[in-house]
Structure formats: structure tokens, C-alpha cells
Amino acid sequence: MLTCSRVTRTFGAVEALRDVSLSVAEGERVALLGHNGAGKSTLMKTILALIPATSGEIRVAGAAPGDRAAREATAYLPENAAFHPALTGREQIALYLRLRGEPASKAGSLLERVGLEQAADRRIGTYSKGMRQRVGLAQALIGRPRLMVLDEPTSGLDPVSRREFYAILADLARDGTAILLSSHALTEVEARTDRIAILSKGRLVANDTLANLRREAGLPIHIQVAARPETVGDVARRLDGTRVNGVRVDLTCAHGDKLSRLGQIAGLGGMIEDVEVIPPSLEDLYTHFSRRADQ
Amino acid sequence: MTRVMAGAGSEIRIAMRNRWVAIAVAMMALFALVLSAAGSAPTGQIGADKLSVTVASLTSLAVYLVPLLALLMSFDAVAGEIERGTLPLILTYPVSRGEILAGKFLAHLAVLGIALLAGYGVAAVAAFAFDPGAAAGLPALVRLLLSSLLLGAAFLGAGYAVSAVSRRPGAAAGAAIGLWLVFVVLYDLGLLAAVVADGGGAFTTGVFPWLLLANPADAFRLYNLAASEAAGAAAGVAGAAQTIPPALALSLLLVWAAGGFALALLAFRRVRP
């Protein structure tokens, strides 16, 4: 649905994007991660033809970005979605519907879908940031888009709204919509996207599923063993781990040693109360890939 | 076309919410009333009907007020969208920049039209109240209304262009005021100074009338005075008005209106959100 091949964008001497190749297939959700200024928004804006690429090629639904076919297929949610404060939510969505050739009467159901039915007839000037973000999401849902480009979509949303938001995305992906979203909240994209792409200083430094990235990074796995006050010293000695407090022992091991280590722990039987395996977090992976690219 | 109308509908709603419609209507009606009251004395001496005289004074009023209203409505059009951050999203929609601009243009022209109808309507009612023969001035009033819309269109376009080039509402407002001063006030003052210095020479007879046409505000004035039988009521440029046929002044006004929009589109196309 979306293919970027060797996309470069320079602003004067600054390379905002360098040789970025990335694609998003139908029904796939790809999270685009990176520091501030890593090029996430620039990449999204070149995909949307808001700024042209210096070199490289982008295809959106088989068309060049900015072509009417590409625009009709694409929905965009900008970072900090803004609207005219004098219009009501319903009027604003009605305008967007008509610009996409859809009847304005659909505004009510769209606003209901994002939980704004109560505020639909109030002016957007009175909305909170989270409510404006929902208006932004509502306009992005117009006309079953085939590609969604979402720039920091959950900023300003409370945890419950975030969950609802990702539920909507899951529905769309199930219907075949390709979704590219950027986020700072790594933990929330961890479970809710199919692939992770990491940008660092304009270069794509990682682009794979979370499991594959974990394997490739080879970061150590943390195991937390909870013992009892009277056994904790013994457990720490036998497992060669670090005693953290009165009951807990921490271990780290490589991905390949995980099962044998767990076997060892299971062998201790009644000496331990509980065991927890903590794989490297997305934060760890993100730091790993960003740092590796710097070297 | 549905996209243009969608944008226009939304803009009219915004203009009503922002009290722009009310302000424009009140301004035009108030000034028209004042002019009607002030112009009720000299009718007898001129010998024209009351409405024709009113149209002549409305022409001098419109030259100042119509460009001002048009610029006030248009300076925020692009710069305001940039400032609010609403421009990038709308540009990703399957709608061209020309369609976006045309929507705003139609809405603002409609608001201007409502204000002009109210103002000129008040003046016409006042004229008919004092002079039963005022119907003779109706064609002049219609000409004034249509040419006022063209003048407004020219300055709406210029306002959008300024808005797109400035990118910030504050700067755009300053530039719009500058534009108004130059085209409506300073241009005429400069020409007047040149005519006085020339003392009735080749400049006054040969170049001056054409320089008047090079400014939409003067083309508007020329058209209405040349076409009106009451030109004598507001002499001044009457001499020039006789050199230039009204049809030419009107077509130049049309060119200005179209040129303003073309200029605006050119400037808007260069805006990178």
C-alpha cells in the first residue's frame, strides 16, 4: 500500500532523511519510532506530499504522493490536530466529509465512534486537547482509508481513550487498512503494532517485528526470582544471582540460555515463591539500535 | 464544485460566528445612511435625481470602504490557517489549492455582497423617500453594486496573496493595511502631485488617465463616474473620466479581479506547510 524506496530529504546542509526504504502492506500496523528530530514527521510529510522528497521514490496505493488517487486513499492525523475554533465538532467533520465526497450526515456516527457524541454541537474552541485529538481521529476514519498516517496519535489521550484508539486501529487493520504511526510511548506500541521501524538521525536503523528485533539485538533477558526470607541467601548462591532485597534475586542471561536457566530455577522447588521473566523492553531495543547506528 | 461549495459554506459560517457579517453590514449601512443624510441638500442645484447623486457619493465611499472590508476579511485566510496549524491536514485531502482558495473567495465575496446590498439598499430607500423620481438613478445603483463586487474581488485576491506571502497573521495584517494605503490613498495623492507639477502638460492629458486604470480603485471610480450622468456631482477626475470609455474601465476592473485571484493562487501554491 505504501512503498518508500531510498527516500532522501535535505534542508540546506541538513539531511533530514537519508536513504530511507520502508513499506507498509495492507492490514499491517507499523510503528515509526525515533527521537525528536529523527525525521519521523519529515518522512510522514513526504509520504503525504506536504514536502517533496529530494530523491528516492514513494508510491501510495500505486500512485505518486499528492496525486488525487493517493490523497483519496490516504488519511492523515497530524501531531496536535488543530481545527477552526469557531466551528462545532459536527460542522468540522461535515466539512471534511464533503471534501471527500461523502454525505455530511455521517458526521454524527463518526463522532460517536470516537466518543464525542455529547460534545458534537459545541465549538471546538471549548474542547480539551484530548477531544481535539478525537476530532482528528474522526476525520481520519472518513471513507475507509486504505493508508493511515498517524503522527503521535495518542498524545493527549488518557489511558482508557488510548485503549479505545488502538481497538479502532485493530478494526481498521483487520479490514485491510495499512497503518503507519509514530509514537513516543514505546510501551503502548509494543503490543499493538505488527512491525517496528526505528529512525535515527534520518536513517532507518531497524525495521522488523519486535521478536526479530529482540533476537537480532541479543540483549540479555532479566529473570526475577522471589524467594522467602529464610531461603533467599541460599537461592542467590545456588543460582549465582544478585540478591536485591530480603526476598528477591535477580539474574540476567542470554536469549539462548533462557530455558536452561529456567530449568535450574524450577529445580529449586519449594525454596522459591515465584519467578518472572522480563524480555528486553522496547526502550532497551530502541536504545540499542539507535546507539549502534551512531557507531 | 461540491468541494468548493463545502469550503465556502464553512467559511460563511465562520464569518457569521466571528461577527464579520454583522460588522460589514453595520459599517456599510451606517456610512450609507450618513451619506444620504449629508447629501440631501444640494439636489436642486445639480438637477439630477436624488438617487444618482447618492450613487455619486456612495462611489467615493465605496472606493475606501470596499477595499478595506475585502482586505480585513482576506488577510487571515492563509496566514491564519498556517498559524492555527490547520493547513497541513486540509492539504492532504483530495482537494486542490485552487478549490480551497475558491471556497474562501466565494464566501468572502458573498459576505461583501450582503454588506453592499444592505448599505446601498439603505441609501436607495432614503433616496426614494425624498424624491419620487429617484428611479432614474437605479441603473447607476446596479452598476455601482456590480463594480463594487469586482473591486472587492480584486482586493480579496490581493489580500489572499499578501496572506500567503506573509505566512503570519500579524505580518499579513500589516501588509494588508499597507496595500490599502498605497492603492487607495497614496496612489491618488502621488498622481495628484504629478498632475499639479505637470501643470496641464502631456502627462496630464496622455499618461494620467492610463495610470488611473492601473489601479483597481481608480478604475472603479472612473467606471462609475464615466457611466453616471451625475459625474459632475463629484468632479475631480471627471476630466479623465471623459477620455476613457466606461466599458474599458469595467473590463480593466474585471482583469484586476481575475488577476487578484491568480496572484493569490500563485502565492498560495508556493506555501509549504
Interface residues (C-beta under 8 A of the other chain):
Chain A: K45 L48 A49 L50 I51 R68 R71 E72 T74 Y76 P78 N80 A81 A82 F83 H84 P85 A86 L87 E91 L95 Y96 R98 L99 R100 G101 R123 G136 Q139
Chain B: T2 R3 A6 G7 G9 S10 R13 I14 R17 N18 R84 G85 T86 P88 L89 I90 L91 T92 Y93 P94 V95 R272 P273
